[in-house]
Amino acid sequence: MIQKILNDQVMANVADKSVGQLHTLTEFQAYAKLHSYSPGWAWYQFNNRRKKKW
C-alpha cells in the first residue's frame, strides 16, 4: 500500500519534467511508464547519465 502511494507521487512529480530533469532510476522508470517506453529504456538512460557524471 505504501509503495503504491510512493509510486503515484513519483508519477505525479515526473509528469511535467523532461528527460534532462530526471535524476533517479525511479524517476526514469515512472517517465518510461507514462510515455509507454520499454522498461529497459529507463535503465539505459539512467546508466548513461551516471557514466557521464563520473
C-alpha positions in Angstrom: 0.0 0.0 0.0 2.7 2.5 0.9 4.7 1.5 -2.2 1.7 2.3 -4.4 1.3 5.7 -2.8 5.0 6.5 -3.3 4.9 5.3 -6.9 1.9 7.6 -7.5 3.7 10.5 -6.1 6.7 9.9 -8.3 4.5 9.6 -11.3 2.9 12.9 -10.5 6.3 14.6 -10.0 7.7 13.3 -13.2 4.6 14.1 -15.3 5.8 17.6 -16.2 9.5 17.0 -16.4 11.7 16.4 -19.3 14.3 13.6 -19.6 17.1 16.1 -18.7 15.5 16.8 -15.4 15.3 13.2 -14.1 17.9 12.0 -11.6 16.9 8.7 -10.0 16.2 5.3 -11.5 12.7 5.5 -10.1 12.0 8.8 -11.9 13.3 7.3 -15.1 11.0 4.3 -14.6 8.0 6.4 -13.9 8.8 8.6 -17.0 9.1 5.4 -19.2 5.7 4.1 -17.9 4.0 7.5 -18.6 5.4 7.6 -22.1 4.9 3.9 -22.9 8.7 3.3 -23.2 10.1 -0.2 -22.5 11.5 -0.9 -19.0 15.0 -1.2 -20.5 14.8 2.4 -21.7 14.8 3.6 -18.1 17.8 1.6 -17.1 19.7 2.5 -20.2 19.1 6.3 -19.7 19.9 6.1 -16.0 23.1 4.2 -16.6 24.3 6.6 -19.3 23.6 9.6 -17.0 25.7 8.0 -14.3 28.6 7.4 -16.7 28.6 11.0 -17.8 28.7 12.4 -14.3 31.9 10.5 -13.3 
